[in-house]
Amino acid sequence: MAEKLYKWLDARLKLTSLSHTLLDEPIPGGVSWIYVFGSATLFLFCLQATTGMFLALYYVPSPDTAYDTVQFIQHEVLFGWFVRGLHHWGASAVMVAIGLHLLQVYLFGAYKRPRELLWMVGVCLLLIMMGFGFTGYLLPWDQNAYWATQVGTNMVASVPLVGDVLVRVLRGGDTLGALTLSRFFAVHTLFLPALIVFGIAVHLFLLRRVGPAGPWSLEQARQRSEPFYPRQVYMDAMVMLGVFLLVATLAWTVEFPLADRADPADHTFTPVPEWYFLFFYQFLKYMSGPLEPLATWVLPGLFILGLLLWPLIDHNPERRPSSRPIALAAGGAFLLVVFALLGVSLWNLYTLPKTDPSVARGKAIFAQHQCVACHRIHGDGGMVGPDLSYVADRRPDRQWHIKHLRNPQSVSPGSIMPSFPLNEKDLNDLTSYLLNLKSESHKS
C-alpha cells in the first residue's frame, strides 16, 4: 500500500528526482562532524518558529495586557512555562549555532570563490537573527525589556541626518508605548520570519549551485567524495537531537523569570541585555561622551560592511589556515576582543555587589518624603523617630512594615508618625529598602 502511494505521488511530484537532489549531493573529502552547524542552525530556527507560534496564541501586544499574558503563559497555560523556556533558550542556542557555523566557514576559507554570495547571504541571516533578538526582547513588557529597548533605540538617534527619523519609525512616535510594542511584535512575527525564510531559501539554493566546499586541502578533497545521505544525514540528525535535549533540559530546569512590570517613570532601573549583546553593552561603557557615535554606529557599521564584503577583501586564493595568517589573525583578534568584553561584563553583572532595583526605588521614596528629618540612618538624620540603621534586625517582617506605613497607629499605638499616600508598588519598594537596613551578621 505504501509503495503504491509513493509511486502515485512520485508520478505527480517527481519525488525520486527531488530526493536525489537533496540527499545524493557529493561532499568533497567525505562527511564530517564539522559540517553539522548549518543543519543545527536550521533546526533551531524551526524550533523557534514552532514555539513562537504557540506563544502567539496567548500573547496580546498591548502595554496593558502584554505583561499579564506572559504571566498567564508562564503560570496558567498547560506546559506554557516549558514552551516559553524552549523559546528563550532556543534563542541563545541558535546564536551559538550560527556563530559556530560562520566560524567554521571562515576557518576553512569556504567563503572564497565561487562561494562569495553564499557567505554574504549567511551574514545577512546573522543580522536577521540579531533583529529577532532585539525585537523579541521588548515583548514581555517588563522593566528589563522596556529599558533595554529604550537604550537600543536611543543608540539609533546618534546616526547623523536620519537618526531622529529612524527612532520615530522604530518607536512609532516620540516615546516607547503601545505603537512600539505593536510594531516590534509585527516585525518579530511577520516581517523578520518572511525575510529569514527567503534568506534560507536563497542560501540553500546557492549551496546547491556551488556545492559544499569540503576540506581546505585540495588534495584531500580530490581523493574521495561521499554523498550527503546516509552518513552526513545521520550526523546532522544526532546533533539536532542532542541540541534539542540540551535546550529542553534547560527549559525544564532553569526558569526564565520576568522582572517587574514596565514602568516608564522609573529611571533608576538598570537594564541587562541578552548575553549575546553583552559585549557590545560593555563596549558602550568605554565610549561615552564624544566617542559615543563611534560605538553606536560608526564601528558597528564598518564591521558589518567589512564582514559582508570579506570575500572580496581577502584576495588570498589559498584556503589552508597556515597560508592565511592575516585572515586568521584578524579573526582571532576580533574573537579575543569580544570574549574579553563579554567576560568583563559577566564579571560586573554576577560578581560585583549590586543594589536591588526595588531597594534603590525605596531609598528614593525615603528621601522624597523627607523621612530623614525624623529618622537617623548610620549617623545621618533626625532623632524624632527611632533609629533605622538596623531596623530589619528588629523587624524582619515585611507585612508589619507595610501595615506600619499604611497606618502607623495600627501596629504602634501612640505613634506620632503620619500616614503617607503611597500606592502598593511604592509601599513594597519602601519596605524593601527598610528590610535592607540590617547588620552584617543578619545578611545572608
C-alpha positions in Angstrom: 0.0 0.0 0.0 2.8 2.4 1.0 4.7 1.5 -2.2 1.7 2.2 -4.4 1.1 5.5 -2.6 4.7 6.5 -3.1 4.6 5.6 -6.9 1.4 7.6 -7.2 2.9 10.6 -5.6 6.2 10.1 -7.5 4.4 10.1 -10.8 2.9 13.6 -10.0 5.6 15.2 -7.8 8.8 13.5 -9.1 9.9 12.6 -5.6 12.7 10.4 -6.7 14.5 13.2 -8.6 13.8 15.5 -5.6 15.4 13.1 -3.1 18.3 12.7 -5.5 18.9 16.4 -5.5 18.6 16.8 -1.7 20.3 13.6 -0.5 22.8 12.5 -3.1 24.8 15.6 -3.3 28.5 14.7 -3.2 30.6 16.1 -0.3 34.3 16.6 -1.3 36.6 14.8 1.0 33.7 12.9 2.7 31.4 13.6 5.5 32.5 15.1 8.8 31.1 16.2 12.2 32.5 19.7 11.5 29.8 20.2 8.8 26.8 19.9 11.2 26.5 23.5 12.4 24.4 24.7 9.4 21.8 21.9 9.9 21.8 22.6 13.7 21.1 26.3 13.0 18.2 25.5 10.6 16.7 23.1 13.1 16.9 25.7 15.9 15.2 28.2 13.7 12.4 25.8 13.1 12.1 25.2 16.8 11.9 29.0 17.4 9.2 29.3 14.7 7.2 26.5 16.2 7.4 27.6 19.8 6.8 31.2 18.8 3.6 30.3 17.0 2.3 28.6 20.2 3.2 31.6 22.3 1.4 33.9 19.9 -1.8 32.1 20.6 -2.0 33.7 24.0 0.1 36.8 23.7 -1.6 40.2 23.3 0.8 43.0 22.1 -0.5 45.9 24.3 1.1 47.7 27.2 -2.0 47.0 29.3 -2.0 43.2 28.6 1.4 42.0 27.4 2.9 41.5 30.8 -0.2 39.8 32.1 -0.4 37.4 29.1 3.2 36.4 29.5 2.5 35.7 33.2 -0.6 33.7 32.1 1.5 31.7 29.7 4.1 31.1 32.4 1.8 30.1 35.2 -1.6 29.1 33.8 -1.3 27.6 30.4 -0.5 23.8 30.4 3.2 23.5 29.8 3.3 27.2 28.9 6.4 27.7 31.0 8.1 24.9 29.1 7.3 26.3 25.7 8.4 29.7 26.8 11.6 28.2 28.1 12.2 26.4 24.8 11.8 29.7 23.0 14.1 31.6 25.4 16.9 29.0 25.5 16.4 28.2 21.8 17.2 31.9 21.0 20.6 31.6 22.8 21.3 28.2 21.1 20.6 29.5 17.6 23.0 32.4 18.2 25.7 29.9 19.3 25.0 27.6 16.3 25.1 30.4 13.7 28.3 31.8 15.3 30.0 28.4 15.1 28.8 27.9 11.5 30.3 31.2 10.4 33.4 30.4 12.3 33.8 27.1 10.6 33.2 28.6 7.2 35.8 31.3 8.0 38.4 28.9 9.3 38.0 26.6 6.3 38.1 29.5 3.8 34.8 28.3 2.4 33.8 31.9 1.6 36.3 32.1 -1.3 35.4 31.8 -5.0 32.9 30.6 -6.1 31.1 30.9 -2.7 31.2 34.7 -2.1 27.5 35.1 -2.4 26.9 32.2 -0.1 28.9 34.0 2.6 27.1 37.3 2.1 23.7 35.7 2.4 24.9 34.0 5.6 26.0 37.3 7.1 22.6 38.8 6.2 20.9 35.8 8.0 23.1 36.5 11.1 21.9 40.1 11.1 18.3 39.0 10.8 18.7 36.7 13.8 20.1 39.6 15.7 17.0 41.5 14.7 14.9 38.7 16.2 16.8 39.0 19.4 16.3 42.8 19.6 12.6 42.9 18.7 11.7 39.9 20.8 13.3 41.3 23.9 10.6 44.0 24.3 7.6 41.7 24.1 7.4 40.6 27.8 7.0 44.4 28.6 8.8 44.1 31.9 11.3 46.5 33.3 14.3 44.9 31.7 12.6 44.7 28.3 11.4 48.3 28.4 14.7 49.9 29.5 16.9 47.8 27.3 14.8 48.7 24.3 15.0 52.3 25.4 18.8 52.1 25.4 18.8 50.3 22.0 16.5 52.8 20.3 18.4 55.8 21.8 21.6 54.5 20.1 19.9 54.8 16.7 19.3 58.5 17.4 23.1 59.1 17.2 23.1 58.3 13.5 23.6 61.7 11.7 20.8 63.2 9.5 18.4 60.2 9.7 18.8 59.2 13.4 15.7 61.0 14.6 13.6 59.7 11.8 14.8 56.1 12.3 14.0 56.4 16.1 10.4 57.6 15.3 10.0 54.8 12.8 11.2 52.2 15.4 9.1 53.6 18.2 6.0 54.6 16.2 6.3 58.0 17.8 8.5 60.0 20.2 8.4 57.5 23.1 8.1 53.8 23.8 4.5 52.9 24.0 1.6 50.9 22.5 2.7 51.6 18.9 6.2 50.5 19.7 5.1 47.2 21.2 2.7 46.5 18.3 5.4 47.4 15.8 8.0 45.2 17.4 5.5 42.3 17.6 4.7 42.7 13.9 8.3 42.8 12.9 9.2 39.9 15.1 6.4 37.6 14.0 5.7 38.7 10.4 8.5 40.7 8.7 11.6 39.0 10.0 10.2 35.5 9.5 9.4 36.3 5.9 12.9 37.7 5.4 14.7 34.8 7.0 12.7 32.1 5.2 13.5 33.9 1.9 17.2 34.2 3.0 17.4 30.5 4.0 15.9 29.5 0.6 18.4 31.6 -1.2 21.2 30.3 1.0 20.3 26.6 0.2 19.8 27.4 -3.5 23.3 28.9 -3.7 24.7 25.9 -1.8 23.2 23.5 -4.3 24.5 25.6 -7.2 28.1 25.9 -6.0 28.3 22.7 -3.8 29.9 22.2 -0.4 33.4 23.5 -0.1 34.8 20.4 1.7 38.1 20.3 3.5 40.7 23.1 3.0 43.1 20.6 1.4 42.5 20.3 -2.3 44.4 17.0 -2.4 42.1 15.5 0.3 39.0 16.9 -1.5 40.0 15.3 -4.8 40.9 11.9 -3.3 37.4 10.9 -2.3 33.8 12.1 -2.3 30.8 10.9 -0.4 27.0 11.6 -0.8 25.1 13.6 1.8 22.9 10.5 2.6 23.2 8.5 4.7 26.2 9.3 7.0 26.0 13.1 7.0 22.3 12.9 7.5 22.9 10.7 10.5 25.5 13.0 11.9 23.1 16.0 11.4 20.2 14.2 13.0 22.2 13.2 16.0 23.4 16.7 16.6 19.8 18.0 16.2 18.6 15.5 18.8 21.5 16.5 21.2 20.8 20.2 20.8 17.0 19.7 21.4 17.7 17.6 24.5 20.1 20.3 25.8 17.6 23.1 25.2 14.7 21.1 26.6 16.7 20.3 29.7 17.5 24.0 30.3 13.8 24.9 29.7 12.7 22.2 32.2 15.2 23.0 34.9 16.1 26.7 34.6 13.2 29.2 34.9 13.3 32.4 32.9 11.7 34.9 35.3 10.1 38.2 34.5 11.2 41.5 36.1 8.6 43.9 37.4 6.0 45.3 35.0 7.5 48.0 32.8 7.4 51.4 34.5 8.4 54.3 32.2 8.6 56.6 35.2 11.3 54.5 37.0 14.6 55.9 35.7 16.6 54.1 38.4 16.3 50.7 36.7 19.5 49.4 35.0 18.6 47.0 32.2 20.7 44.0 31.2 20.6 42.8 27.6 20.8 39.2 26.5 24.2 37.6 26.8 24.9 37.9 23.0 24.6 41.7 23.2 26.6 42.0 26.4 30.0 42.5 24.7 28.6 45.5 22.9 26.9 46.7 26.1 30.3 46.7 27.8 31.9 48.4 24.8 29.4 51.3 25.1 30.5 51.9 28.7 34.0 52.7 27.4 32.9 55.0 24.6 30.7 57.6 26.4 30.6 61.3 25.6 32.0 62.5 22.2 33.1 58.9 21.4 29.6 57.5 21.7 28.7 57.8 18.0 31.9 55.9 17.2 30.5 52.9 19.3 26.8 53.2 18.3 27.0 53.3 14.5 30.5 54.1 13.0 32.4 51.0 14.2 29.4 48.6 14.0 28.6 49.8 10.5 32.2 49.4 9.3 32.4 46.0 10.9 29.2 44.7 9.3 30.3 46.1 5.9 33.7 44.5 6.2 32.2 41.2 7.3 29.8 41.3 4.3 32.5 42.1 1.8 35.2 40.0 3.3 35.3 37.5 0.4 36.2 40.5 -1.9 38.7 41.9 0.6 40.6 38.7 1.2 42.3 38.1 -2.2 44.4 35.2 -1.0 43.3 32.2 -3.1 44.6 29.7 -0.5 42.1 28.0 1.9 44.7 26.3 4.2 44.8 28.2 7.5 48.6 28.1 7.5 48.6 30.1 4.2 46.2 32.8 5.6 48.0 34.3 8.6 46.4 37.8 8.2 42.9 36.5 7.9 43.3 34.2 10.9 45.0 37.0 12.9 42.1 39.4 12.2 39.5 36.8 13.2 41.4 35.8 16.3 41.8 39.5 17.4 38.1 40.0 16.9 37.2 37.0 19.0 39.6 38.0 21.7 38.1 41.4 22.0 34.5 40.1 22.0 35.2 37.4 24.7 37.2 39.9 26.8 34.3 42.4 26.8 31.9 39.6 27.4 33.9 38.3 30.3 34.2 41.8 31.9 30.5 42.3 31.5 29.6 39.0 33.1 32.1 39.7 35.9 30.4 43.0 36.6 27.0 41.5 36.5 27.4 38.4 38.6 30.3 39.0 41.0 30.3 42.7 41.9 27.8 43.8 44.6 24.6 45.2 43.2 21.6 47.0 44.6 18.2 45.5 44.1 16.2 47.9 41.8 13.3 47.8 44.4 15.7 48.8 47.2 17.0 51.7 45.1 13.5 52.9 44.4 12.6 52.6 48.1 15.6 54.7 49.0 14.5 57.4 46.6 11.0 57.3 48.1 12.5 57.6 51.6 14.4 60.8 50.5 11.4 62.2 48.6 9.2 62.1 51.7 11.8 63.7 53.9 11.9 60.7 56.2 15.4 61.5 57.1 14.2 64.6 59.0 12.8 62.2 61.8 14.9 59.0 61.4 18.6 58.6 61.7 20.4 56.1 59.4 24.1 55.4 60.2 24.6 58.7 61.9 22.7 60.9 59.4 19.2 62.3 60.0 16.9 63.4 62.9 16.2 61.8 66.2 12.5 62.4 66.5 11.7 58.8 65.5 13.5 55.5 66.0 17.0 55.0 64.5 16.5 52.9 61.4 20.2 51.9 60.9 19.4 48.2 61.6 15.6 48.3 61.7 15.5 44.9 59.7 17.3 43.2 62.6 14.4 44.1 64.9 11.6 44.0 62.4 12.3 41.4 59.6 8.5 41.0 58.9 7.6 42.7 55.5 3.8 42.7 56.3 4.5 44.5 59.6 6.3 47.3 57.8 3.6 47.6 55.1 0.9 47.9 57.8 3.0 50.4 59.7 3.5 52.6 56.6 -0.2 52.4 55.8 -1.4 53.2 59.3 1.3 53.6 62.0 -1.3 53.6 64.8 -2.5 50.1 63.8 0.8 48.5 64.9 2.4 51.2 67.1 -0.4 52.8 69.2 0.5 56.3 70.2 2.9 56.8 67.3 3.2 60.4 66.0 4.3 59.2 62.6 1.8 60.4 59.9 0.4 58.2 57.2 1.8 58.7 53.7 -0.3 58.4 50.4 1.7 55.6 48.9 0.4 53.1 46.3 1.1 49.4 46.5 4.3 49.5 44.4 5.7 52.4 46.4 4.8 50.6 49.7 6.7 47.4 48.6 9.7 49.4 47.3 10.0 51.4 50.6 9.6 48.2 52.6 12.3 46.6 50.5 14.6 49.5 51.4 13.8 49.2 55.1 14.4 45.4 55.1 17.8 46.1 53.5 18.8 48.1 56.6 20.4 45.3 58.7 23.8 44.5 60.2 26.3 42.3 58.5 25.6 39.4 60.9 22.0 39.3 59.6 22.8 39.4 55.9 22.7 36.1 54.1 
